[in-house]
Amino acid sequence: MPDTALHHTATDWGIVAVFAVVYLGMFLGGLPRLKLDRSGVALLGAIAVIALAGLSVEDAARAIDLPTIVLLFAFMVVSAQMRLGGFYGAVTRRVGAMPLPRSGLLAALIGVAGALSAVFSNDIVCLAMTPVVARLCLQRGLNPLPFLIGLACAANIGSAATLIGNPQNMLIGSVLQLPFAGYVRQALPPVLVSLVLLWGWLAFGPGAKAGAGSPHPNPLPEGEGVMRGEVVAEEPAFDAWQTTKGLVVAGALLFIFLFTDWPRDVAALVGAGVLLLSRRLHTSHFMGLVDWPLLILFMGLFVVNHAFETTGLAAQAVAWLGAQGVHLADPGPLLVASAVLSNLVSNVPAVMLLLPHLGGSGAQAGAMLALVTTFAGNLLLVGSIANLIVADLARQQGIVIDWKRHAVTGIPVTLATLAVVWGWMKFAA
């Protein structure tokens, strides 16, 4: 590898430098002294490699996996429909009204968050459920920290159950052409076991007292606070018609994905189109809930990664690792690489880095990558956007979730769930 690296051109090394800066931005969440978040870094990186490599706009566009972008956009619209219909808050309040003991309430909320995140965006689920859960716990005199940390972890774990539960799964399913039903059969058992482990830790283990202590005495005024793109943390009133409309479309899409071979991106786009035909909800309401920065992040990274692949350095590095007996497609190296990269640069960039080197490894490697990159998001507070959404919204209610309090649950639950994935994949092989 060292010898071959010397034969690359100045353009190649310029692309490598841009690639390194972009992934430094992924690690830091932006670039020092610049008002750039991850999406801005990815976009500027794409512009830089287009200029350096002399790519045409058409070449750059071909580097983008359009089915993934279309599928992601369509399900953002579906999730927006459910949020505008007040579905998430209504379900959470219904669960909170049940005469359950603490452990039963915790189990119900973890189950609901996990199930909803398997179909709808885990970030949107956390955005809608967090204020309701926080107020519910404070009203019932319960320590809200285990419930809120459990909500974030359950949303991450549950989203791994399907190929539409989170952005990285959509990407993996699209690029590797994984069958929807086949993936669910592989992923559902470790997801269910992991949700039970999470509940057990929070209900009966040390996690039951995670971050024990009184809430911060000065809550922010209700309605003030978190925004992600144009998404404001304010739950709309329940609308039975809009909720039913969204559930019918989501159910129809799940049926199509499970029992037909229709293209998932086209079916989802048609479903989104049906939801946009509304006499009561303005198109701008849907578009305001679409996570445009995430779509830009995807497109920018597609272009940057494509340019980096053309240098041949990535292929040479993988070949060198293979010569040392380390094959990324093997379960052990893939689990370690996925978990480490997910916490260094976030799970979407990690998946983009690893996917090109899985080749024809098949459904098992795809399932391993999807499960590990998703579960690893629970390790640290900054490991997933869902965690940060819950922490920020909890702060509005005067509840402080810092990295130490999160780590009491995040680290052991992540290690346990990764062990579950490893054991299941070895058993199912």
Sequence and secondary structure as in RCSB ss.txt:
>XXXX:A:sequence
MPDTALHHTATDWGIVAVFAVVYLGMFLGGLPRLKLDRSGVALLGAIAVIALAGLSVEDAARAIDLPTIVLLFAF
MVVSAQMRLGGFYGAVTRRVGAMPLPRSGLLAALIGVAGALSAVFSNDIVCLAMTPVVARLCLQRGLNPLPFLIG
LACAANIGSAATLIGNPQNMLIGSVLQLPFAGYVRQALPPVLVSLVLLWGWLAFGPGAKAGAGSPHPNPLPEGEG
VMRGEVVAEEPAFDAWQTTKGLVVAGALLFIFLFTDWPRDVAALVGAGVLLLSRRLHTSHFMGLVDWPLLILFMG
LFVVNHAFETTGLAAQAVAWLGAQGVHLADPGPLLVASAVLSNLVSNVPAVMLLLPHLGGSGAQAGAMLALVTTF
AGNLLLVGSIANLIVADLARQQGIVIDWKRHAVTGIPVTLATLAVVWGWMKFAA
>XXXX:A:secstr
 HHHHTT  HHHHHHHHHHHHHHHHHHHTS TTS   HHHHHHHHHHHHHHHHT  HHHHHHHS HHHHHHHHHH
HHHHHHHHHTTHHHHHHHHHHTS   HHHHHHHHHHHHHHHHHHS HHHHHHHHHHHHHHHHHHHT  HHHHHHH
HHHHHHHHHTTSTTSSHHHHHHHHHHT  HHHHHHHHHHHHHHHHHHHHHHHHHSGGGGTT S   S    TT  
 EETTEES      HHHHHHHHHHHHHHHHHHHH  S HHHHHHHHHHHHH  SSS HHHHHHHS HHHHHHHHH
HHHHHHHHHHTSHHHHHHHHHHHTT  TTSHHHHHHHHHHHHHHH HHHHHHHHGGGTTT  HHHHHHHHHHHHH
GGGSSGGG HHHHHHHHHHHHTT    HHHHHHHHHHHHHHHHHHHHHHHHHH 
